[in-house]
Amino acid sequence: IGDELHHSGWNACSSCHGDPSTSRRFLILPSLLSGRVYVVDTAKDPRAPALHKVVQAEDIAEKTGLGFPHTSHCLATGDIMISCLGDKEGNAAGNGFLLLDSEFNVKGRWEKPGHSPLFGYDFWYQPRHKTMISSSWGAPAAFRTGFDLQHVQDGLYGRHLHVYDWPGGELKQTLDLGSTGLLPLEVRFLHDPSKDTGYVGCALTSNMVRFFKTADGSWSHEVAISIKPLKVRNWMLPEMPGLITDFVISLDDRYLYLVNWLHGDIRQYNIEDPAKPVLAGQVFVGGLLQKGSDVVYVSDNDTEEQYTVPQVKGHRLRGGPQMIQLSLDGKRV
């Protein structure tokens, strides 16, 4: 109770390709609020995963000063890297990246001293371009008590991407996404390791921002997809953003799928031209604007409307789409 699991990761991934001594055996579960990291053995008995180890928050804080662990990625070295969103008191200024060794002992911090980002959240590395890019959610002291729009205006939430030297840990560049890039969350490079472009989903402003390398070797950004807010009634605000909370790119880099948590739809975009995504599909699976909800959206001709959400095997879908995965063949999301 009180752990709050957000993201999960593995002890081994494609970064370990070619190393027969590694296997995807241990599930890594960072606990955002308690600060613990759970390691679960999924191989000994796949039908009954068992707790293998708990990395305690006190051990992490004592050795690194970090707290509020969130996103976990495995590294080619066998280490585990976890983004931490603040120090143990919840101050964003104390955030950074935790390293665990292959036995899940606290090894230290990944980034060089003095190279911590302004805020933390997700990250993704692209070794062929010697680059890691991280995003910025907000200060744990703010979000752990519930979202307050005033905290955005008070500067307690992020709007930046942080570009690091990989694997060196030196912060090379900070991209200010401005008012169109509030609360940048999930970061994804294209899967083709030779490509120097990717996207970040900006939740509050509901924009997909594309980042890319320029001719001089620096990184830049532009809004690639913009989800317009809807005029609504019977809600906390007169307009409702889509609230992009997650997205995934197909393995062939042809399609990008995103979710609008509040509006309730999943969208498919063709990104064969990464700078000009084209809407290719859309389905409503929940959200606050479905038929039967108190909340309605107001169309351009001032009529109140709601979306139809299909039943699945006789059951009405509840909630809204939040985190997604795509099957390897791209046929199921």
Wavefront OBJ file of the C-alpha trace (Angstrom):
o trace
v 0.000 0.000 0.000
v 1.317 3.403 -0.965
v 3.911 2.128 -3.462
v 2.141 3.322 -6.632
v 3.631 1.378 -9.539
v 3.697 3.403 -12.775
v 6.147 1.882 -15.269
v 7.916 -1.465 -15.394
v 11.064 -2.722 -17.067
v 13.277 -5.785 -17.518
v 16.801 -6.737 -16.498
v 17.710 -7.518 -20.118
v 16.551 -6.196 -23.481
v 17.721 -5.718 -27.063
v 20.688 -3.710 -25.747
v 22.091 -7.063 -24.592
v 21.800 -8.621 -28.080
v 24.629 -11.037 -28.686
v 25.344 -11.686 -24.992
v 24.235 -15.297 -24.299
v 24.721 -14.847 -20.543
v 21.718 -12.533 -20.272
v 18.034 -13.419 -20.294
v 14.832 -11.469 -19.788
v 14.110 -12.991 -16.413
v 13.609 -10.242 -13.864
v 10.784 -7.719 -13.942
v 11.795 -4.323 -12.502
v 9.021 -2.428 -10.694
v 9.916 1.084 -9.471
v 7.455 2.431 -6.886
v 6.850 6.106 -7.539
v 5.659 7.209 -4.099
v 7.284 4.793 -1.641
v 10.606 4.934 -3.486
v 11.190 1.178 -3.408
v 12.239 -0.890 -6.433
v 10.850 -4.439 -6.598
v 12.613 -7.180 -8.570
v 10.361 -10.100 -9.577
v 11.635 -13.453 -10.867
v 9.418 -14.490 -13.791
v 11.482 -17.479 -14.978
v 11.712 -19.874 -12.027
v 7.973 -20.492 -12.228
v 6.401 -18.361 -15.006
v 2.888 -19.116 -13.722
v 3.790 -17.898 -10.237
v 6.205 -14.941 -10.435
v 8.042 -14.537 -7.131
v 9.582 -11.573 -5.370
v 13.355 -11.799 -5.798
v 14.577 -8.628 -4.110
v 13.447 -5.259 -2.772
v 15.747 -2.261 -3.183
v 14.737 -0.063 -0.271
v 14.112 3.660 -0.641
v 16.411 4.394 2.304
v 19.326 2.636 0.590
v 18.706 4.575 -2.639
v 18.429 7.910 -0.830
v 21.498 7.309 1.328
v 23.767 6.397 -1.589
v 22.418 8.707 -4.300
v 20.057 11.280 -2.744
v 17.364 10.181 -5.189
v 13.679 9.411 -4.662
v 10.465 8.800 -6.623
v 11.775 6.214 -9.152
v 9.755 5.970 -12.352
v 11.062 4.621 -15.699
v 13.396 1.619 -15.863
v 15.608 0.607 -18.798
v 18.263 -2.099 -19.027
v 21.687 -1.204 -20.396
v 24.137 -3.148 -22.550
v 26.511 -3.254 -19.540
v 24.007 -5.316 -17.536
v 23.161 -2.364 -15.308
v 19.624 -1.099 -14.743
v 18.976 2.635 -15.160
v 15.941 4.258 -13.517
v 14.815 7.861 -13.810
v 14.037 9.411 -10.429
v 11.720 12.401 -10.284
v 13.096 14.141 -7.216
v 15.017 13.851 -3.986
v 13.517 12.002 -1.007
v 11.664 15.191 0.065
v 9.999 15.538 -3.326
v 11.985 18.491 -4.660
v 12.374 18.338 -8.439
v 15.820 19.929 -8.208
v 17.164 16.721 -6.632
v 16.168 14.381 -9.469
v 18.423 12.294 -11.697
v 19.140 8.738 -12.829
v 19.703 5.749 -10.559
v 22.004 2.885 -11.540
v 21.588 -0.652 -10.190
v 24.124 -3.341 -11.034
v 23.200 -6.753 -12.475
v 22.610 -8.065 -8.938
v 20.279 -5.118 -8.275
v 22.559 -3.348 -5.810
v 22.637 0.456 -5.747
v 25.613 1.481 -7.864
v 25.201 5.259 -7.916
v 23.916 7.960 -10.240
v 24.306 7.816 -14.015
v 24.563 11.490 -14.896
v 27.699 13.477 -14.140
v 27.650 15.708 -11.026
v 25.979 19.010 -11.814
v 24.215 17.595 -14.883
v 20.798 16.810 -13.397
v 17.712 17.799 -15.435
v 15.188 20.433 -14.348
v 12.491 17.765 -13.965
v 12.372 14.032 -14.613
v 10.049 11.433 -16.098
v 10.803 9.160 -19.075
v 13.984 8.620 -21.104
v 15.241 6.768 -24.168
v 18.749 6.287 -25.479
v 20.004 5.958 -29.050
v 23.610 4.626 -28.937
v 24.394 5.112 -32.632
v 23.846 8.831 -32.164
v 25.541 8.860 -28.742
v 22.426 10.492 -27.300
v 19.921 10.016 -24.498
v 16.823 12.232 -24.261
v 14.707 12.589 -21.123
v 11.396 14.348 -20.490
v 9.970 16.346 -17.598
v 6.732 15.708 -15.718
v 6.792 17.675 -12.490
v 7.872 18.040 -8.882
v 6.810 15.070 -6.719
v 5.876 17.496 -3.950
v 3.175 18.792 -6.319
v 1.806 15.720 -8.108
v 1.747 13.345 -5.123
v -1.094 15.373 -3.592
v -3.162 15.395 -6.799
v -3.057 17.547 -9.915
v -3.596 21.277 -9.401
v -3.590 23.495 -12.495
v -2.180 26.348 -10.412
v 0.993 24.308 -9.883
v 1.626 24.468 -13.648
v 1.507 28.263 -13.502
v 3.729 28.151 -10.410
v 6.439 26.362 -12.397
v 6.152 23.012 -10.621
v 5.632 21.089 -13.883
v 7.965 20.672 -16.831
v 8.059 21.661 -20.502
v 11.587 20.618 -21.466
v 13.526 17.835 -23.148
v 17.040 17.143 -21.896
v 19.677 15.908 -24.342
v 22.559 13.916 -22.846
v 25.786 12.497 -24.165
v 25.479 8.701 -24.179
v 26.827 6.886 -22.320
v 28.867 9.671 -20.724
v 26.074 11.352 -18.756
v 26.873 14.944 -19.675
v 23.866 17.224 -20.208
v 24.511 18.722 -23.643
v 21.325 20.645 -24.443
v 17.941 21.577 -22.984
v 15.027 22.057 -25.383
v 12.304 24.392 -24.097
v 9.066 23.194 -25.700
v 7.231 26.344 -24.588
v 3.490 26.684 -24.124
v 2.793 24.023 -26.782
v 4.783 21.401 -24.893
v 3.439 21.359 -21.337
v 4.010 18.129 -19.381
v 6.117 16.142 -21.873
v 5.835 12.504 -20.791
v 6.678 9.462 -22.951
v 9.780 9.624 -25.169
v 10.297 7.297 -28.151
v 12.967 7.225 -30.845
v 12.155 5.539 -34.149
v 13.186 1.878 -33.985
v 15.612 2.133 -36.904
v 18.844 2.792 -34.974
v 20.291 4.851 -37.813
v 17.458 7.398 -37.640
v 17.997 10.530 -35.545
v 14.391 11.419 -34.818
v 11.640 10.580 -32.351
v 8.624 11.951 -30.531
v 7.462 13.031 -27.098
v 3.824 13.201 -26.019
v 2.957 16.450 -24.230
v -0.017 15.585 -22.034
v -1.539 18.882 -20.954
v -1.311 20.628 -24.326
v -2.066 17.346 -26.158
v 0.648 17.745 -28.788
v 3.035 15.189 -30.215
v 6.361 16.954 -30.552
v 8.972 15.581 -32.932
v 12.633 15.979 -31.977
v 15.422 15.589 -34.503
v 19.131 16.210 -35.065
v 20.088 19.235 -37.148
v 22.931 19.708 -39.620
v 25.255 21.136 -36.949
v 24.736 18.138 -34.647
v 22.435 19.879 -32.174
v 18.823 18.852 -31.580
v 15.652 20.744 -32.417
v 11.899 20.159 -32.163
v 8.551 20.917 -33.791
v 4.883 20.110 -33.175
v 3.992 17.161 -35.430
v 0.463 16.326 -34.209
v -1.928 18.632 -32.380
v -5.092 17.354 -30.683
v -7.530 20.235 -30.325
v -9.293 20.663 -26.960
v -13.052 20.215 -26.995
v -15.585 22.694 -25.683
v -17.459 20.854 -22.902
v -20.168 21.243 -20.280
v -20.481 19.729 -16.795
v -16.705 19.477 -16.330
v -14.094 21.299 -14.231
v -12.997 23.491 -17.180
v -14.856 24.928 -20.193
v -12.449 23.099 -22.532
v -11.116 19.549 -22.200
v -7.702 18.542 -23.571
v -7.263 15.094 -25.060
v -4.489 14.448 -22.496
v -2.012 12.280 -24.393
v -0.626 9.910 -21.773
v 1.106 7.304 -23.925
v 2.047 6.372 -27.461
v 3.850 3.565 -29.259
v 5.596 3.244 -32.634
v 5.247 0.096 -34.746
v 8.442 -1.895 -35.216
v 8.583 -1.013 -38.915
v 8.347 2.720 -38.029
v 5.274 3.102 -40.256
v 2.669 3.900 -37.623
v 2.379 5.846 -34.397
v -0.457 5.055 -31.989
v -1.476 7.553 -29.289
v -4.128 7.659 -26.592
v -6.254 10.601 -25.483
v -7.031 9.635 -21.904
v -9.804 12.171 -21.302
v -11.426 12.226 -24.755
v -11.272 8.424 -24.800
v -9.894 7.658 -28.266
v -6.913 5.754 -29.637
v -5.463 7.169 -32.853
v -3.259 5.654 -35.540
v -1.020 7.924 -37.626
v 1.077 7.053 -40.662
v 4.570 8.446 -39.948
v 6.423 7.303 -43.062
v 7.162 11.025 -43.341
v 8.028 11.626 -39.655
v 7.551 15.392 -39.997
v 4.038 15.053 -41.430
v 1.987 12.357 -39.642
v -1.324 11.485 -41.326
v -4.332 10.243 -39.327
v -5.046 6.685 -40.499
v -7.435 5.311 -37.864
v -9.373 6.217 -34.726
v -11.522 4.310 -32.231
v -13.230 5.437 -29.002
v -12.808 3.007 -26.110
v -13.798 5.069 -23.070
v -13.093 8.513 -21.660
v -15.273 11.198 -20.131
v -17.315 11.970 -23.238
v -18.954 8.604 -23.855
v -22.731 8.167 -23.968
v -24.184 7.965 -20.465
v -21.614 10.350 -18.950
v -22.659 13.626 -17.336
v -20.026 15.407 -19.420
v -20.869 16.440 -22.984
v -18.901 18.169 -25.698
v -20.339 21.066 -27.642
v -20.063 20.880 -31.428
v -19.420 23.798 -33.759
v -23.177 24.265 -34.277
v -23.671 24.426 -30.469
v -25.319 21.037 -30.045
v -24.417 18.738 -27.149
v -22.918 15.415 -28.237
v -21.193 12.301 -26.848
v -19.190 9.452 -28.353
v -20.413 5.886 -28.744
v -18.137 3.378 -27.051
v -18.544 -0.243 -28.195
v -19.179 -3.157 -25.860
v -16.645 -5.966 -25.728
v -18.086 -9.440 -25.140
v -21.168 -7.863 -23.599
v -19.243 -5.589 -21.235
v -19.182 -1.808 -21.355
v -15.663 -0.415 -21.410
v -14.874 1.758 -18.402
v -12.276 4.404 -17.736
v -10.105 5.803 -20.509
v -7.157 4.514 -22.578
v -3.965 5.255 -20.685
v -0.972 2.991 -21.438
v -0.658 0.945 -24.620
v 1.469 -1.764 -26.201
v 1.556 -3.066 -29.739
v 2.030 -6.706 -30.726
v 5.258 -7.432 -32.596
v 3.346 -8.076 -35.814
v 1.536 -4.743 -35.442
v -1.924 -6.344 -35.611
v -3.090 -5.902 -32.010
v -2.932 -2.837 -29.756
l 1 2 3 4 5 6 7 8 9 10 11 12 13 14 15 16 17 18 19 20 21 22 23 24 25 26 27 28 29 30 31 32 33 34 35 36 37 38 39 40 41 42 43 44 45 46 47 48 49 50 51 52 53 54 55 56 57 58 59 60 61 62 63 64 65 66 67 68 69 70 71 72 73 74 75 76 77 78 79 80 81 82 83 84 85 86 87 88 89 90 91 92 93 94 95 96 97 98 99 100 101 102 103 104 105 106 107 108 109 110 111 112 113 114 115 116 117 118 119 120 121 122 123 124 125 126 127 128 129 130 131 132 133 134 135 136 137 138 139 140 141 142 143 144 145 146 147 148 149 150 151 152 153 154 155 156 157 158 159 160 161 162 163 164 165 166 167 168 169 170 171 172 173 174 175 176 177 178 179 180 181 182 183 184 185 186 187 188 189 190 191 192 193 194 195 196 197 198 199 200 201 202 203 204 205 206 207 208 209 210 211 212 213 214 215 216 217 218 219 220 221 222 223 224 225 226 227 228 229 230 231 232 233 234 235 236 237 238 239 240 241 242 243 244 245 246 247 248 249 250 251 252 253 254 255 256 257 258 259 260 261 262 263 264 265 266 267 268 269 270 271 272 273 274 275 276 277 278 279 280 281 282 283 284 285 286 287 288 289 290 291 292 293 294 295 296 297 298 299 300 301 302 303 304 305 306 307 308 309 310 311 312 313 314 315 316 317 318 319 320 321 322 323 324 325 326 327 328 329 330 331 332 333
